Amino acid sequence: MLYLGGGVKKVRFIRKGAAAVVAALLVLSVGAASAQTQGMERRDERRDDRAGARATKQACKAGDEKTRAECRHMKRKAKQQGRHDGGQRNTAPTTTSAQ
């Protein structure tokens, strides 16, 4: 019988290592996944609606001409509009920092 001095184990180890590297590269090469199901899309829309409502309230508070209650009502209206807009993206104004 011919003794290979552990060469077979090295070859197997190298093959497994190469396969692991290829698998890791495949996983990392996948780009950002978009929503894959309707539930995910609805969740993303709700998050956008909440973010838009927050932006509306922050913009209102920064203006100083409305009371806290009026800003709260504006936020509530923005959230309600998001619930009833048929799944359209929120087009809330962006906030600007008051300096």
C-alpha positions as MATLAB code, in Angstrom:
seq = 'MLYLGGGVKKVRFIRKGAAAVVAALLVLSVGAASAQTQGMERRDERRDDRAGARATKQACKAGDEKTRAECRHMKRKAKQQGRHDGGQRNTAPTTTSAQ';
ca = [
       0.000    0.000    0.000;
       1.262    3.437   -0.926;
       1.473    6.023    1.862;
       0.683    9.584    0.757;
       1.738   11.298    3.988;
      -1.543   13.073    4.760;
      -1.889   14.471    1.228;
      -5.439   13.129    0.855;
      -6.537   14.928    3.994;
      -4.968   18.153    2.731;
      -6.769   17.870   -0.601;
     -10.105   17.263    1.129;
      -9.493   20.164    3.487;
      -8.605   22.491    0.595;
     -11.708   21.441   -1.361;
     -13.960   22.043    1.657;
     -12.303   25.392    2.262;
     -12.714   26.413   -1.361;
     -16.371   25.366   -1.296;
     -16.907   27.422    1.854;
     -15.304   30.486    0.256;
     -17.460   30.119   -2.857;
     -20.599   29.752   -0.730;
     -19.688   32.831    1.317;
     -19.100   34.882   -1.824;
     -22.453   33.808   -3.236;
     -24.242   34.833   -0.059;
     -22.447   38.177    0.091;
     -22.978   38.932   -3.597;
     -26.750   38.923   -3.219;
     -27.934   42.531   -3.251;
     -30.436   44.174   -0.955;
     -33.631   42.207   -1.109;
     -36.865   44.007   -1.748;
     -40.146   42.987   -0.192;
     -40.915   39.446   -1.251;
     -44.454   39.046    0.011;
     -47.522   41.217    0.311;
     -47.159   41.214    4.084;
     -43.652   42.622    3.809;
     -44.862   45.316    1.435;
     -47.666   46.285    3.819;
     -45.216   46.453    6.723;
     -42.893   48.683    4.696;
     -45.830   50.950    3.823;
     -46.831   51.205    7.493;
     -43.265   52.113    8.419;
     -43.244   54.798    5.741;
     -46.579   56.125    7.005;
     -45.295   56.325   10.574;
     -42.115   58.042    9.439;
     -44.158   60.537    7.445;
     -46.389   61.233   10.416;
     -43.338   61.805   12.608;
     -41.898   64.192   10.034;
     -45.193   66.069    9.875;
     -45.284   66.484   13.640;
     -41.642   67.579   13.820;
     -42.213   70.148   11.072;
     -45.272   71.409   12.937;
     -43.404   71.691   16.235;
     -40.545   73.517   14.568;
     -42.922   76.155   13.215;
     -43.922   77.470   16.683;
     -47.237   78.842   15.402;
     -49.365   75.835   16.363;
     -50.188   74.314   19.713;
     -49.150   70.865   20.767;
     -52.690   69.582   20.266;
     -52.811   70.952   16.718;
     -49.540   69.209   15.882;
     -50.886   65.983   17.353;
     -53.979   66.264   15.144;
     -51.826   66.846   12.079;
     -49.835   63.712   12.886;
     -53.044   61.742   13.355;
     -54.373   62.968   10.000;
     -51.134   61.938    8.277;
     -51.373   58.443    9.781;
     -55.036   58.113    8.806;
     -54.263   59.236    5.277;
     -51.547   56.574    5.092;
     -54.033   53.913    6.152;
     -56.561   54.920    3.513;
     -54.426   55.963    0.548;
     -54.521   52.583   -1.164;
     -50.898   51.648   -0.538;
     -49.284   54.670   -2.158;
     -45.954   55.843   -0.844;
     -46.005   58.582    1.726;
     -45.071   61.994    0.390;
     -44.612   63.734    3.715;
     -42.376   66.795    3.778;
     -38.826   66.292    4.886;
     -37.814   67.848    8.150;
     -35.263   70.587    8.354;
     -33.327   71.221   11.494;
     -33.979   74.587   13.099;
     -30.716   76.320   13.829;
];
